[in-house]
Each structure stands twice: as C-alpha cells, then as structure tokens.
Amino acid sequence: MNRARLPGRSAPGRDGATLDTASNGVTVSTATRSQSPDLVSDGPVRTCIGCRRTAPRSVLVRIVGAEVEGRLLAVPDPDAVRPGRGAWLHRDRGCVELAERRRAFARALRLPGPVDPTAVREHLVEDEHDSTARHINRKRVDEV
C-alpha cells in the first residue's frame, strides 16, 4: 500500500537522516544526532534539568524523588541505582538554582508539588569539598 506524504511531514531515510518535505514539494535531508560529529561521546548522553544542556552521563548526577514525613525531596543518586524515575543535573550550584527557579525538579520527577532540593545542594557541597581535597593532595604528591 503506497501512502502519500502530507506536506511538512518527516520520514526517516535509509541512513537514519530525516527527510523533511516542504509545502513546495522540495525534500531536504537533515542529519540526526548520531551523525553529528560534535555530539560523539563515550557512553549515554543525558540532559541537565537546570541548564537544559546535554552531557555524558558520567558528568551528571542522577536525582530521584522521595517522600519523607509528607515532604517531597529531591535526593541525589550518585550510583544511579535507586528505583524510580530519575532526572539528571550537572554538579554545579548554578544548575541547581536554575532547576529550582524553573520548578524543574517536580516536573522532571513527575511529582505533584514543590520539591525540596536541600539534599542535592548538600551533596554538591560535599562533592566540591572532596574534589578540592583530591586536588590539594595530588599537588602535594607532585611536589615531593
């Protein structure tokens, strides 16, 4: 059965590219994400809920929702093993603030109300402290 394409609709091509047909009948091929050399990474790519930029999963921290004493919390899941729906966030205070301002925690985790990101902020402070300590220790080893 041969189905006619409607103007403005997309169809996947043989090489994975999308073929966009304009209303004038001209077909234009647009590259898919897998074909773009700028987006080649080592492993899965996720989107930060704060800044909305994509990054390798290894650069981001996973966040899950939890209910404690009737309060909805965003809890860091650095090992990415906790059950439930997760969201991804850069290990940066700015991204946490953006996500909080945009109310992205509740939306990304599909929770029915405001979410408290205090545990995520505390985790980032600990993470920054650990990375600073590793940097100082590495520097001392190099000096010896």
Backbone as CSV, one residue per row, in Angstrom:
resi,resn,N_x,N_y,N_z,CA_x,CA_y,CA_z,C_x,C_y,C_z
1,MET,0.839,-1.169,0.000,0.000,0.000,0.000,0.891,1.241,0.000
2,ASN,0.716,2.108,-0.919,1.519,3.315,-1.060,0.777,4.479,-0.410
3,ARG,1.378,5.033,0.637,0.749,6.151,1.341,1.399,7.453,0.912
4,ALA,0.587,8.412,0.605,1.103,9.721,0.196,1.537,10.490,1.434
5,ARG,2.649,11.200,1.335,3.154,12.020,2.429,2.455,13.363,2.424
6,LEU,2.085,13.813,3.604,1.491,15.127,3.730,2.590,16.183,3.751
7,PRO,2.353,17.355,3.208,3.371,18.405,3.238,3.770,18.749,4.664
8,GLY,5.095,18.948,4.854,5.592,19.332,6.165,5.830,18.163,7.103
9,ARG,5.610,16.929,6.659,5.820,15.751,7.499,7.231,15.220,7.298
10,SER,7.745,14.490,8.283,9.097,13.936,8.215,9.030,12.428,8.091
11,ALA,10.010,11.875,7.418,10.129,10.434,7.287,11.596,10.058,7.443
12,PRO,11.891,8.973,8.158,13.288,8.577,8.296,13.837,8.047,6.978
13,GLY,15.040,8.449,6.646,15.702,7.976,5.435,16.436,6.680,5.701
14,ARG,17.086,6.142,4.696,17.797,4.876,4.848,18.979,4.986,5.793
15,ASP,19.650,6.129,5.801,20.833,6.298,6.636,20.502,6.866,8.007
16,GLY,19.233,6.967,8.369,18.832,7.484,9.660,18.537,8.969,9.655
17,ALA,18.825,9.646,8.548,18.549,11.072,8.461,17.048,11.279,8.300
18,THR,16.595,12.447,8.631,15.185,12.778,8.482,14.994,13.534,7.182
19,LEU,14.008,13.120,6.418,13.698,13.800,5.170,12.504,14.699,5.401
20,ASP,12.713,15.991,5.317,11.637,16.950,5.524,11.133,17.432,4.176
21,THR,9.842,17.284,3.974,9.237,17.719,2.729,8.516,19.030,2.979
22,ALA,8.969,20.059,2.314,8.344,21.370,2.460,7.045,21.409,1.671
23,SER,6.281,22.452,1.888,4.993,22.564,1.218,5.136,22.714,-0.296
24,ASN,6.335,23.114,-0.757,6.541,23.251,-2.197,7.023,21.959,-2.840
25,GLY,7.135,20.871,-2.052,7.500,19.578,-2.600,8.995,19.298,-2.601
26,VAL,9.827,20.237,-2.145,11.271,20.039,-2.106,11.622,19.235,-0.866
27,THR,12.419,18.188,-1.029,12.820,17.344,0.081,14.219,17.727,0.530
28,VAL,14.370,17.968,1.836,15.650,18.363,2.405,16.030,17.339,3.451
29,SER,17.282,16.892,3.443,17.757,15.922,4.414,18.440,16.653,5.563
30,THR,18.051,16.305,6.790,18.710,16.870,7.957,19.363,15.740,8.728
31,ALA,20.577,15.965,9.205,21.326,14.928,9.909,20.699,14.640,11.264
32,THR,20.797,13.391,11.695,20.318,13.024,13.023,21.439,13.217,14.023
33,ARG,21.103,13.099,15.302,22.087,13.283,16.363,23.256,12.311,16.218
34,SER,22.993,11.059,15.805,24.055,10.077,15.695,25.038,10.409,14.582
35,GLN,24.646,11.243,13.631,25.532,11.582,12.529,26.375,12.818,12.813
36,SER,26.031,13.585,13.829,26.738,14.822,14.107,28.060,14.530,14.811
37,PRO,29.191,14.953,14.235,30.487,14.665,14.859,30.690,15.440,16.160
38,ASP,29.948,16.536,16.384,30.111,17.331,17.593,29.521,16.636,18.813
39,LEU,28.605,15.718,18.605,27.909,15.091,19.717,28.398,13.682,20.014
40,VAL,29.568,13.302,19.527,30.107,11.977,19.789,30.591,11.937,21.228
41,SER,30.182,10.917,21.983,30.578,10.824,23.384,30.908,9.388,23.734
42,ASP,31.454,9.211,24.912,31.761,7.888,25.420,30.651,7.452,26.353
43,GLY,29.587,6.932,25.822,28.501,6.444,26.649,27.221,7.233,26.468
44,PRO,26.251,6.940,27.333,24.941,7.581,27.230,24.997,9.089,27.477
45,VAL,24.106,9.805,26.820,24.013,11.259,26.964,22.682,11.584,27.629
46,ARG,22.709,12.488,28.607,21.513,12.907,29.322,21.416,14.423,29.282
47,THR,20.253,14.970,29.629,20.023,16.409,29.642,19.910,16.901,31.075
48,CYS,20.650,17.947,31.404,20.599,18.564,32.730,19.265,19.293,32.870
49,ILE,18.562,19.075,33.988,17.268,19.729,34.177,17.425,21.192,34.554
50,GLY,18.638,21.623,34.886,18.875,23.021,35.221,19.134,23.850,33.987
51,CYS,20.239,23.578,33.308,20.646,24.396,32.159,20.114,23.867,30.838
52,ARG,19.560,22.649,30.818,18.981,22.020,29.625,20.022,21.679,28.563
53,ARG,21.308,21.598,28.950,22.341,21.174,28.010,22.577,19.679,28.155
54,THR,22.952,19.032,27.075,23.248,17.607,27.131,24.699,17.407,27.516
55,ALA,24.946,16.272,28.180,26.295,15.932,28.607,26.365,14.421,28.802
56,PRO,27.569,13.870,28.780,27.694,12.436,29.080,27.176,12.143,30.480
57,ARG,26.610,10.987,30.640,26.019,10.586,31.917,27.048,10.639,33.049
58,SER,28.314,10.379,32.742,29.363,10.363,33.758,29.634,11.742,34.350
59,VAL,29.240,12.801,33.669,29.470,14.169,34.130,28.332,14.647,35.027
60,LEU,27.155,14.055,34.893,25.969,14.487,35.617,25.718,13.605,36.834
61,VAL,24.898,14.089,37.742,24.475,13.290,38.895,22.976,13.028,38.757
62,ARG,22.569,11.804,39.079,21.161,11.431,38.969,20.424,11.875,40.231
63,ILE,19.224,12.372,40.057,18.371,12.830,41.147,17.091,12.002,41.111
64,VAL,16.624,11.543,42.274,15.349,10.835,42.362,14.471,11.530,43.390
65,GLY,13.198,11.306,43.312,12.252,11.887,44.262,11.995,10.932,45.408
66,ALA,11.782,11.500,46.590,11.458,10.705,47.769,10.477,11.492,48.636
67,GLU,9.599,10.763,49.325,8.660,11.409,50.243,9.070,11.040,51.662
68,VAL,9.391,12.055,52.467,9.806,11.847,53.849,8.914,12.701,54.737
69,GLU,8.179,12.041,55.602,7.274,12.718,56.533,6.338,13.693,55.819
70,GLY,5.820,13.296,54.691,4.869,14.113,53.946,5.498,15.191,53.077
71,ARG,6.816,15.322,53.087,7.512,16.317,52.259,8.139,15.623,51.059
72,LEU,8.090,16.280,49.912,8.714,15.755,48.706,10.140,16.287,48.621
73,LEU,11.093,15.381,48.490,12.500,15.743,48.449,13.148,15.275,47.160
74,ALA,14.102,16.039,46.683,14.974,15.598,45.594,16.218,15.040,46.264
75,VAL,16.538,13.785,45.980,17.643,13.094,46.635,18.675,12.705,45.585
76,PRO,19.959,13.000,45.828,20.986,12.605,44.857,21.162,11.089,44.849
77,ASP,21.411,10.554,43.678,21.650,9.122,43.489,22.928,8.969,42.662
78,PRO,24.099,9.231,43.274,25.338,9.248,42.501,25.689,7.907,41.857
79,ASP,25.216,6.802,42.433,25.498,5.488,41.846,24.467,5.080,40.807
80,ALA,23.396,5.870,40.668,22.321,5.636,39.702,21.714,4.245,39.857
81,VAL,21.409,3.880,41.105,20.846,2.557,41.370,19.504,2.599,42.085
82,ARG,19.103,3.755,42.588,17.840,3.841,43.319,16.662,3.652,42.373
83,PRO,15.603,3.010,42.866,14.440,2.806,41.997,13.664,4.097,41.795
84,GLY,12.873,4.120,40.752,12.020,5.263,40.485,12.536,6.123,39.353
85,ARG,11.726,7.092,39.021,12.058,7.997,37.929,13.193,8.912,38.358
86,GLY,14.146,9.081,37.477,15.291,9.923,37.786,15.395,11.101,36.844
87,ALA,16.136,12.097,37.277,16.459,13.262,36.461,17.959,13.477,36.606
88,TRP,18.540,14.233,35.708,19.991,14.418,35.688,20.330,15.888,35.844
89,LEU,21.444,16.150,36.534,21.817,17.514,36.870,23.338,17.626,36.884
90,HIS,23.861,18.743,36.356,25.299,18.997,36.446,25.696,19.158,37.913
91,ARG,26.922,18.854,38.214,27.437,19.025,39.577,27.855,20.479,39.774
92,ASP,26.884,21.364,39.653,27.134,22.794,39.681,25.990,23.484,40.414
93,ARG,26.332,24.378,41.327,25.291,25.091,42.081,24.377,25.908,41.171
94,GLY,24.949,26.463,40.118,24.150,27.259,39.191,23.041,26.444,38.551
95,CYS,23.330,25.209,38.205,22.307,24.350,37.598,21.227,23.987,38.613
96,VAL,21.616,23.804,39.876,20.625,23.511,40.913,19.701,24.717,41.084
97,GLU,20.283,25.917,41.111,19.474,27.126,41.259,18.544,27.326,40.069
98,LEU,19.050,27.069,38.859,18.198,27.181,37.674,17.043,26.185,37.728
99,ALA,17.355,24.952,38.098,16.317,23.919,38.175,15.267,24.282,39.221
100,GLU,15.710,24.845,40.333,14.771,25.237,41.379,13.910,26.410,40.916
101,ARG,14.536,27.391,40.270,13.790,28.562,39.789,12.762,28.172,38.732
102,ARG,13.117,27.219,37.868,12.222,26.789,36.801,11.210,25.735,37.275
103,ARG,11.310,25.341,38.547,10.460,24.283,39.114,10.632,22.977,38.343
104,ALA,11.852,22.708,37.947,12.136,21.553,37.101,12.183,20.246,37.882
105,PHE,12.470,20.294,39.186,12.542,19.053,39.959,11.202,18.326,39.944
106,ALA,10.144,19.014,40.290,8.818,18.387,40.325,8.389,17.914,38.943
107,ARG,8.660,18.719,37.929,8.240,18.373,36.570,9.024,17.167,36.051
108,ALA,10.342,17.177,36.220,11.169,16.088,35.696,10.930,14.781,36.440
109,LEU,10.706,14.878,37.750,10.482,13.675,38.546,9.010,13.263,38.583
110,ARG,8.167,14.083,37.955,6.715,13.856,37.902,6.123,13.701,39.294
111,LEU,6.444,14.685,40.137,5.905,14.715,41.494,4.843,15.802,41.594
112,PRO,3.835,15.602,42.435,2.678,16.506,42.447,2.803,17.745,43.332
113,GLY,3.941,18.355,43.406,4.032,19.557,44.227,5.451,20.065,44.303
114,PRO,5.673,21.089,45.126,7.021,21.630,45.243,7.968,20.604,45.862
115,VAL,9.193,20.579,45.368,10.198,19.615,45.805,11.336,20.362,46.489
116,ASP,11.777,19.865,47.633,12.864,20.472,48.389,14.205,19.922,47.901
117,PRO,15.073,20.755,47.293,16.353,20.282,46.770,17.519,20.419,47.756
118,THR,17.250,20.550,49.048,18.311,20.752,50.044,19.333,19.624,50.020
119,ALA,18.896,18.382,49.924,19.821,17.247,49.912,20.739,17.293,48.690
120,VAL,20.233,17.775,47.572,21.052,17.890,46.360,22.123,18.955,46.569
121,ARG,21.736,20.107,47.138,22.710,21.172,47.412,23.800,20.683,48.355
122,GLU,23.405,19.971,49.423,24.383,19.445,50.385,25.333,18.456,49.719
123,HIS,24.797,17.628,48.840,25.635,16.661,48.127,26.664,17.382,47.250
124,LEU,26.248,18.456,46.598,27.167,19.206,45.745,28.259,19.882,46.563
125,VAL,27.925,20.386,47.740,28.939,20.996,48.606,29.957,19.946,49.029
126,GLU,29.492,18.751,49.411,30.402,17.661,49.772,31.267,17.266,48.583
127,ASP,30.653,17.190,47.407,31.363,16.820,46.188,32.453,17.842,45.864
128,GLU,32.139,19.141,46.005,33.132,20.186,45.760,34.257,20.091,46.771
129,HIS,33.925,19.808,48.028,34.933,19.687,49.079,35.864,18.507,48.785
130,ASP,35.285,17.368,48.376,36.083,16.186,48.061,37.012,16.431,46.880
131,SER,36.505,17.085,45.833,37.339,17.332,44.656,38.452,18.322,44.982
132,THR,38.188,19.302,45.859,39.228,20.246,46.274,40.290,19.520,47.081
133,ALA,39.879,18.637,47.979,40.831,17.872,48.792,41.684,16.968,47.911
134,ARG,41.077,16.331,46.906,41.850,15.479,45.994,42.859,16.304,45.225
135,HIS,42.468,17.509,44.799,43.364,18.373,44.044,44.555,18.788,44.911
136,ILE,44.299,19.149,46.166,45.377,19.562,47.073,46.299,18.394,47.357
137,ASN,45.745,17.200,47.620,46.570,16.025,47.880,47.401,15.668,46.666
138,ARG,46.832,15.762,45.474,47.569,15.456,44.253,48.728,16.436,44.092
139,LYS,48.489,17.690,44.427,49.511,18.720,44.300,50.662,18.422,45.267
140,ARG,50.351,18.011,46.498,51.387,17.680,47.480,52.210,16.498,47.029
141,VAL,51.579,15.480,46.440,52.302,14.315,45.950,53.237,14.713,44.823
142,ASP,52.773,15.606,43.944,53.606,16.046,42.830,54.793,16.870,43.305
143,GLU,54.661,17.592,44.414,55.733,18.434,44.917,56.844,17.621,45.548
144,VAL,56.545,16.427,46.035,57.541,15.602,46.738,58.493,14.967,45.799
